[in-house]
Amino acid sequence: MNNPGFSTTFSSGTTLQLVQGDITGEISDAIVNAANENLIHGAGVAGAISQSGGPEIQTESDAWVRKHGPVSHAEPAWTTGGRLPCRYVIHAVGPVWRGAIETGGGGIADAQLDAAVRGSLRVADELGLKSISLPAISTGIFGFPKERAADIILKTIRSYFEAKTNSGIKTVRLVLYDNPSLSAFQKAWHDHFHA
């Protein structure tokens, strides 16, 4: 488990932590996978989760897509954690930055990222989970600017728990793998929480 660098607690009683590390080592009830709509876990965060969690994660993902169709931004899929230390993997589909710009500008991508984060938290609540760890969704191979993503992700988490004061989620961890992501989120954290 990665040690938190920054921490704040919302009025709902939920604590948000910012940590640097590898999300596949998180012992939260669920970790969030930055997935594509067909849940093909080949590269980036998805590839690391699939490799560490074992083939059952891809097998369960394939079954989900056969049953429900492609995954939308607002309605994440979920599977077991396979061999990972978490119970579940919530598969959130973040926006592809280049595609979003080509189809109407960053506002669409911003809304899609908000929906992916909000949907992940909602699924965790629906599953009755107490803890969840999220990566910097869409900031890797999907090309979403890190600073912009950090601002949206922090805003979305804060607004979710301000609206849902009876959430069973007690701990949310933002797990950032590299130094550029960590720096972007630390800057946004200061803007939002004046740490």
C-alpha positions in Angstrom: 0.0 0.0 0.0 1.3 3.4 -1.0 1.6 6.1 1.8 -0.5 9.2 1.3 1.3 12.5 0.6 -1.8 14.7 0.9 -5.1 14.1 2.7 -8.4 15.9 3.3 -11.7 14.8 4.8 -15.1 16.0 3.4 -18.2 16.7 5.5 -19.5 13.3 4.5 -16.7 11.8 6.5 -14.9 10.5 3.4 -11.2 11.0 3.3 -9.4 11.7 0.0 -5.7 10.9 -0.2 -3.2 11.7 -2.9 -0.4 9.1 -3.2 2.4 8.2 -5.6 2.8 4.5 -6.5 1.5 1.5 -8.4 -2.3 1.1 -8.3 -2.0 -2.7 -8.7 -0.5 -2.8 -5.1 -3.5 -1.0 -3.6 -5.5 -3.0 -0.9 -8.6 -0.9 -1.4 -11.9 -2.7 -1.8 -11.8 -1.6 -5.5 -9.3 -0.1 -7.9 -10.3 1.8 -11.0 -9.0 0.7 -14.4 -8.7 3.4 -17.1 -10.3 1.2 -19.7 -11.5 1.4 -23.4 -15.1 0.8 -24.3 -14.5 -2.8 -25.3 -12.5 -3.6 -22.1 -9.5 -4.9 -24.1 -6.8 -4.5 -21.5 -3.6 -4.2 -23.6 -1.5 -1.2 -22.5 -1.1 1.5 -19.9 -2.9 1.1 -16.6 -5.3 -1.5 -18.1 -2.4 -3.7 -19.2 -0.7 -3.5 -15.8 -3.9 -4.4 -14.0 -4.6 -7.3 -16.4 -1.1 -8.6 -16.1 -1.0 -8.4 -12.3 -4.5 -9.6 -11.8 -4.3 -12.6 -14.1 -6.4 -13.8 -17.1 -9.6 -13.9 -15.2 -9.9 -10.1 -15.4 -9.9 -10.2 -19.2 -12.2 -13.2 -19.2 -14.8 -11.5 -17.0 -14.4 -8.3 -19.0 -15.1 -10.1 -22.2 -18.2 -11.6 -20.6 -19.4 -8.2 -19.5 -19.1 -6.7 -23.0 -20.9 -9.7 -24.5 -23.8 -9.2 -22.0 -24.0 -5.4 -21.8 -22.3 -4.1 -25.0 -19.5 -1.5 -25.1 -19.0 0.4 -21.8 -20.0 4.1 -21.7 -18.3 6.9 -19.9 -21.1 7.2 -17.3 -21.7 3.5 -16.7 -18.4 1.7 -15.7 -18.2 -2.1 -15.8 -16.8 -4.1 -12.9 -15.1 -7.4 -12.4 -13.4 -9.2 -9.6 -9.9 -8.3 -8.7 -8.5 -11.6 -9.9 -5.1 -12.0 -8.2 -4.9 -8.4 -7.1 -5.2 -7.5 -3.4 -8.5 -5.6 -4.1 -11.9 -7.3 -4.3 -13.1 -5.5 -7.5 -11.8 -3.7 -10.5 -14.1 -0.9 -11.7 -13.5 -0.4 -15.5 -14.0 3.3 -16.2 -13.9 4.6 -19.8 -12.3 8.0 -20.0 -12.2 10.2 -23.0 -9.6 10.1 -25.7 -8.4 13.7 -25.9 -7.6 13.9 -29.6 -10.9 12.4 -30.6 -12.8 14.7 -28.3 -11.1 17.8 -29.7 -11.9 16.7 -33.2 -15.6 16.3 -32.4 -16.3 19.6 -30.7 -13.6 20.7 -28.3 -12.4 20.0 -24.8 -15.7 20.7 -23.1 -17.0 17.3 -24.3 -13.9 15.5 -23.0 -14.2 17.3 -19.7 -17.8 16.1 -19.3 -16.8 12.6 -20.2 -14.0 12.5 -17.7 -16.4 13.8 -15.0 -18.9 11.1 -15.9 -16.2 8.4 -15.7 -15.1 9.4 -12.2 -18.6 10.0 -10.9 -19.7 6.6 -12.4 -16.8 4.8 -10.7 -17.8 6.3 -7.3 -21.4 5.4 -7.8 -20.6 1.8 -8.7 -18.4 1.6 -5.6 -21.4 2.8 -3.5 -23.7 0.4 -5.3 -21.3 -2.5 -4.4 -21.3 -1.4 -0.8 -17.5 -0.7 -0.8 -15.7 1.3 1.9 -12.5 2.2 -0.1 -11.6 2.9 -3.7 -8.3 3.8 -5.5 -8.3 5.7 -8.8 -5.5 6.5 -11.3 -5.2 9.7 -13.4 -7.9 8.5 -15.9 -7.2 9.3 -19.5 -3.9 11.0 -19.0 -1.7 8.2 -20.4 -2.2 6.8 -23.9 -5.6 8.7 -24.2 -3.6 12.0 -24.1 -5.8 14.0 -21.7 -3.7 16.9 -20.4 -2.6 16.1 -16.8 -3.3 19.5 -15.3 -6.7 19.7 -16.8 -7.5 16.1 -15.7 -6.3 16.8 -12.2 -8.6 19.8 -11.8 -11.6 17.9 -13.2 -11.0 14.7 -11.1 -10.6 16.6 -7.9 -13.7 18.7 -8.6 -15.8 15.7 -9.4 -14.8 13.7 -6.3 -15.5 16.7 -4.1 -18.9 17.4 -5.7 -19.9 13.7 -5.5 -19.3 13.6 -1.7 -20.9 17.0 -1.1 -24.1 15.7 -2.8 -24.0 12.2 -1.4 -23.4 12.7 2.3 -24.6 9.2 3.1 -22.0 7.5 1.0 -20.6 4.3 2.5 -17.2 5.1 0.9 -14.8 6.1 3.6 -11.5 6.3 1.7 -10.7 7.5 -1.8 -7.1 7.3 -3.0 -5.8 8.9 -6.1 -2.8 6.8 -7.0 -0.3 8.5 -9.4 2.4 6.5 -11.1 4.8 9.1 -12.4 6.3 12.4 -11.3 4.6 14.6 -13.9 1.1 13.2 -12.9 2.0 13.7 -9.2 3.1 17.3 -9.8 -0.1 18.1 -11.7 -2.3 16.7 -9.0 -0.3 18.4 -6.2 -0.8 21.8 -7.9 -4.5 21.1 -8.4 -4.7 20.0 -4.8 -3.3 23.3 -3.6 -5.9 25.1 -5.8 -8.8 23.1 -4.4 -7.9 22.4 -0.8 -5.2 25.0 0.1 -3.0 22.3 1.6 
